[in-house]
Amino acid sequence: MKYAAKLGARWVVILGEEEYAKGLAAVRDMRLGDQQEVALAELVEYIKSK
């Protein structure tokens, strides 16, 4: 997260073993600090909509 902030990244996608097993990814908005779980199939559309 610190590296992403240093780079000025808007979004960070966290995909660990547990998330992958559930078919989800955690998406963190680095500007707002919010984090949501999003279905992998909907990930691109979710980020585009923001």
Secondary structure, 3 states (H helix, E strand, C coil): CHHHHHHCCCEEEECCHHHHHHCEEEEEECCCCCEEEEEHHHHHHHHHHC
